[in-house]
Amino acid sequence: MQTKYEPQKFEKEIYKKWEEGGYFKARVNENKKPFTIVMPPPNITGKLHLGHALNNTIQDIIIRYKRMQGYEACWIPGTDHASISTEAKVVEKIKNEGKSKDDLGRDKFLEECWDWTEEYGGTIKRQLRTVGVSCDWDRDSFTMDKNLTRAVRKVFKKMYDEGLIYRGNRIVNWDPEAKTALSDAEVYHKDQEGHLWYIKYFFEDSDEFITIATTRPETMLGDLAVAVNPEDERFKDKIGKNLILPLVGRKIPLIEDSYVDMEFGTGCVKITPSHDPNDFEVGKRHKLGQCVVIDEGAKIKEGYGKYSGLDRYDARKLMIEDLEKENLLVKTEKIEHAVGYSERTNVVIEPLISKQWFVKMEDLAKDAIEVYKNGDLNLIPDSLGKTYMNWLENIRDWCISRQLWWGHRLPVFYTEDGEIIVSEDDPDENGYLDGKKVTQEEDTLDTWFSSALWPFATLGWPEETEDYKYFFPTDILVTGYDIIFFWVIRMVFSSLYNTNKTPFDHVLFTGLIRDPQGRKMSKSLGNGVDPIDVVNKYGADALRFTIITGNSPGNDMRYDEKRIVASRNFANKLWNATRFVLMNVDENDDIEFKNLDLSLEDKWILKRLNNVVEEVSKNLDKYEIGLAASRIEDFIWEEFCDWYIEFAKERLNSDDDNKKATVKKVLLYVLKDMISLLHPFMPFITEEIYKQLPNKKDMLIVETWPQVRDDFNFDDEARVVDGAIEAIKAIRNQRQTLNLGSKIRQDLIIYSSDENTRNFLEILKGQFVNLSKSGEITIIDEDKEVEDAVSLIFNDFKIYIPLENLIDYDKERKRLKDEIKKLESEIKRAEGKLNNQGFVSKAPEAVVNEEREKLEKYKDLLVKTQESYKEVEDK
């Protein structure tokens, strides 16, 4: 092995061997149980970010674990065409070239989109390889592949024929930048400061008026009524009378509707059916009709005088000025309210009535609710079940049409006499379908319509392929909690509708990765981290290990480069430990355990290995990835490197060949199982180590997952060695407290009432001497108080450290006095800072918290030092 751990020298080469060797490939194998994961398809416009790295690292850990357990592990990768964002990118590109969509026409524009896909679609996949994902690249899919397109058309036709898909005028979320409808899931809300304007609406031929409060005065141009609650006595004599719409002069009726909350605001609500989903329903009940006043570009339509052609916010400003001039504005209030934004273009959406295609959701939602309630679908963490249920119980019909060119074009065709034909087939070259001349619907489908078919369409559905029958349903989906409705719920109801099966048993939700201050990473804050930069600097294993340790399902985590350094240090520790082992074994050494004369320390490490195999496997089975990673790290760093290797040195340096042979076998055996357990988390370093082992098999990626062995259950021996380790730690701490130099050796008197324990301790005398710098060790079977000694008590034994000749008490008293004085000074300084309100209020929170932590540490040290001083005060 190379002297230094330099992952850049071997990671790419190892990945190339895996891929070219076909180790990622999954095939139908009736002798194995399948385990299937579908990768959440990243957008073709995408570039790897930490969220992708986390999500795909978790999937890779799971699939590598299952592969080593003997499953036919199938991980299907792919990308999404991302209609809105990709179209926006291509529009921007051709705009910079002085062209537009209309200039090119649909066919030429789609050629540009396919060129874009070819050029940029593989970027994130290349980057995922750098992180080490072991998906079956032969199965790489794209949401506009021919088989996906065939599946989309089949589902659309089936749903249309069964009355689940319909076309109608409904209020939709309109993106005035992309000029397309959006589903509710494509809208995010931001709390921001706004205004509530109170406006007078006069009754016809009267000086009486009622007051309306609105946050969107520009929509009043489209008011068709004012509504009050039927139970509101204040307006009983006014129902049916006409009001005069301010600035417009149109007569509108005062109506009753139970939708109005008479306790809220003025108890009167303006009804604008074409620009508000609730008003749309009120208008439908009262047959008010429609009045669209804002167009698809968020401008005021023709017919409204000086407001026509103005942007909605410019019109709002001018209308407020005019209302003030006409003494129609009662007052203005500042408020905080949630404003809807397009998830893709970040512009404020406009509720707008539009003729669109919809999916009826009521029955589909019921099925998705049922599989969650009966346990066929398990969410991790289960707390996200509330979000899942809330979406489904309050679901509205899904708007699936988009006014875009890039994407799956609706398989809807119109004849010359207005007949609608929905077909899985394209017209012939002359434009005829079913013997009729047709034109195809211009709109494309919501991206999520095709993504909803991902788990089964990627396996060949709607054909009953061998892959589909063997690998579907899939086993687990790993995704971010932010797309629980976008994608997860839609896959569930789409799969139930089309296959009568849940698409996966479990959904593991990841959280967001935030910066060290807990802020969301964004371009505007400049706090983003490029995972590839991290890999180039520290290696893929360090990145992987950092983002999955300390991480629990569904919870956000903080990224800090210090943790990357710690992960790399862990890899370096393993590297150096491996070098030590390999320098002490021969090429022909094996790890067979036959009639070995195992030492106490050997039995201890083998029992501890049993424990870690059991715990890591259980955690991985429960998808507690972070806990599994932390457990194997503790075992490698502390139990193997810090203790067993130190235990082993005594025999490796002895003249006893049998002892040497045994300890070498144990070192190799534990090292092999250890790197096997670590492999899913840190695949590159473990594979590089594996190839250096004597008598290795193929590659570590297909090595058998370690098993708990009954013949390693050395409970008594492990308990005694655990006690010895605790004792050695305590002796080291005591030496530090007593300020003993490295050359000073302390004698030990060890008492135990148990004969077996005494025998074990007798065997471990050499380890006490080597690892705690002990001198003479006496083991006794009768407890005798030792004068002028420090006593250390453990479960099965007690240790006395005689202090005679160890300490110069005059020097020790002086040292402790100086230490107490120093600590009191630090406490006074820290308390002064924390009592200074200027510091506490102005300094960053992290700095203040650090100062508080320091103060607590100093106080704790002061107490301990004062106790130490009391012990030597009268000596």
Disulfide bonds with the S-S distance in Angstrom:
none
